[in-house]
């Protein structure tokens, strides 16, 4: 399949490499930032463009992998519509409706890989869930076939489900990582390396593979260890933001253990 990638960010980089490895041809990469477009295109052996006027016509598939705000703007671009024509176009966003693309083509869909991505850390798509949605049956078949060549976990879900998957991902990934940031701040204040937490983090993730997170929750709140909680609050007396966070999360743990 001949594919044009619109975007050159974290997801666009990872997805385009995996699509190429699965036997597809990435014919062009588009990004407003010429450096980013050229860098990714060179790695893929593809052409690049940083102006909409230079996007190639006649591709089998156009994948828009950009931020939600940019996606909405592109979906209203009449020039892009003339380029895409009757070809299939999809977006990769978790929190944007399928219908945003109906102004660009009569064949449109969503291909949403549910994972956190960075440019430098290559991931295998084989175990990454891919959620798809389509405007019509034929487009759905195309996206299912394409996705199954990437991942063992492909599923049709609608926007009502997808937006909650996206929300849950913010809690499980973005918020969890922010807790790592706070933990690192606490340790660095005493010249302790963040690496001491890695076995704890990995074991916590391992336990929820086969168990509900609620059933494996540990810590002073679960033990009703008020003495330890009070000591922690005292340690945070000079860091009001961390103290407030500790109190709020502790109360949430208590509430959801009941």
N, C-alpha and C positions, 0 to 999 in steps of 0.2 A: 504494500500500500504506500502511495506517495503522500507524504505528510508535510504540512507547513506548521511550524511551532511559532506561535505568537506569544512572546515572552522569553526571558532568559534568566529568570530567577532560580531559586533553589529547586522548586518542583519541576520547572521546565527543563533544567539541566538533568536531573535524575530520570525523569520520564522519557526524555528524548533519547538518552543513551540506552535505556531498557527497550524502547521501541525498536531502535536500530539493531540491537542484539537479537531481537525476536524476528528479524528478517524484513523489517519495514525500511523504507527509504525516506530519510529526512531530507527533503529537497531544499528547505530554506528555514532560517531562523530570523524572526523579526524582533527587534527591540528598539525603542526610541534612543537608547544609549548604544551608540555604534560600537564602542569597545566591548560591551557585553555580548552583543549580537555576533560580532566577529569571533570573539574568543570561543563561544559555544559552537558556532558553525564550523570553525577550523577543526575542532575536536571530532565533529560528526562527518566531516567531509562534505559539508553543505554550503550553499550560497547563504548570504545574509543581506538584510536590509534594515535601515533605520528610518525609512519614510514609507508611509502606507502606500504611496503611489508605486513603490517598487516591489510590493508583495506579489508573488507569482500567482497567476490564475491557473485553474485546471487541476489543482491538487485533489486527491481523493478525500482528504480529511484536513480540516483546519482545527488545530487545538489551541484554544485561548487559555494560557496559564499565566494569569496576571492577578494583581490585587483586585478586590471586589469593586473598588471605586473605578479603576481603569476599565474593568470588564463592563460595567454599566455604560461608561462613555463609549467604548468601542461598539457595543451592541446597537447604539443609535447612529453609528457612522454610515452614511449612505454610500460612501466610496468603498468602504470595506464590503458592504453588501454586494456591490457590483463586481468585486473581485471574486467573492465566494460563489456567487451565482447559485447553481443547483447542487453544489458540492455539500458534503456533510460538515457541520461545525459543532464543536463541543466546548464546554468550559470545564474547569477542574475545581471549582469552588464548592466548599461544603455548605456555605450559608447563603447562596444565591439561587433563586428559582430557575427552573428549566426554561420557563417562558421568556426570560430576558433575551434569549437568542432567536426568538421567532421573527424578529425584524431583519435578521441577516440571511436566513435560508428557510426553505420549507422542510429541510432535514436537519434536525438539531438534537443535541443531547448533552448529558453530563457524564463525565468520567472522573470520579472522585477517589483518588488513592488516599486511604486513611492512614497517614503516617506523618511524622515530622521529618523535614528534609533540610539538608544543607548541601552546598555545592561541593565541598571537599570530601564529604563522607559518602562513599558509594554504598548503596543498599541493594540487596536482591529483592525484586518485586514479588518473588514466588510466594512469600508468606504475608504480603501486604494486602489487606482487604481492599477491594476496589468496588465501589458502589456506582451503579450506572442507572440512568434514566433516559428515556428517549421520546421524541415527538411522535414516532410511528413505529410499526413493527419491523420494517426493513432496517431502519436506523438502529433499532435495538439489537437486531441480529448482528449487524456490523460491529457494534460496540462490544457485544458479548464475545464474539469471535476474537476481536483484537485484544480484549482484556484477558481472556483465558490463555492467550499466548504469553501473557506477562505474569499472571498470578493464579494460584490454586484456589483463591478465595474471591469469587466474583458474585455479586448479588444485585438484583434489581430492587431499588427502594425509591419511594417517592420523596418529594421535598419535605413533607411533614415529618418523615422519619429522619431524613438526612440532616435537617437542621438541628435535631436533637443529638445525633451522632457527633456533629460538629461541636455543639455545646459541651457534651461530655468530654470530648477531646481536649477542650480548653482546661477543664478541671483536672483531667488525668495527666496532661502533658505540661501545658503552660503554667498552671498554678503550682503543680508539683515541682517543676523546675525552679520557680520563684522561691519555693521553700528551701531548695538547695542553695540558692543565692543567699538567703538569710542565714542558713546554717554555716555557710562558708564565712560570712561576715562575723559570726560569733566565734568561730574557731580562729580566724586570722587575728582577732583582737587579743588572742593569747598565744600567737605565733605557732598555731597547730595547723598542719596540712589538711586540706579538705579530703585527701585520699584516705584518711582514717575512717571516713563514712562509707566508702565504696562497698565493703562487704555487707554492711547493714542495708544499703540501698538495693543491692543485687538480691539479697535474701528476701527482702520485702516484696520485690517484683516477682520472685520465684514462687512465693507462697500463694499469690493471687492467680497463678496459672490454672489451678484446679480447685480454688475455693472462692467463695464470696468474700470481697474485701472486708465486709462487716464482721465475718467470723474470725478473721485473723488479726483484727485490731488489737494492739497491745499498748502499754504505756501507763503512766500514773493515773490518768483519768479512768481508764478501764478497771484498774486495780483499786480505785477509790482511795488513792494514796495522797491525801490532802497535804501531808507534811512535805512531800517532795514537790508538789505543785507550788506550795508557799515558798519553798527555797528557790525554785525557778523564777517565780515572780520577783523575788528580792534581787536575784542576779540581774534581772532586766529593768531594775528601777531607774537606771540612767538612760535607758533606750525605750522611750515611750511607745514608738511605733511597733517595736518587737513585742513589748509587753501587751499592747492592745491585741496584736495578732495572736499571741499565745493564749490570752483569755478567751478571745472569740472562737478560735479553733477548738480549744478545750471544751467550751460549752457546747459546740456543735457535735463533738465526739460523744459527749455525755448524752445529749438529746437523742442521737441516732443509735445509741446502744440500748436504749430503753425499749 
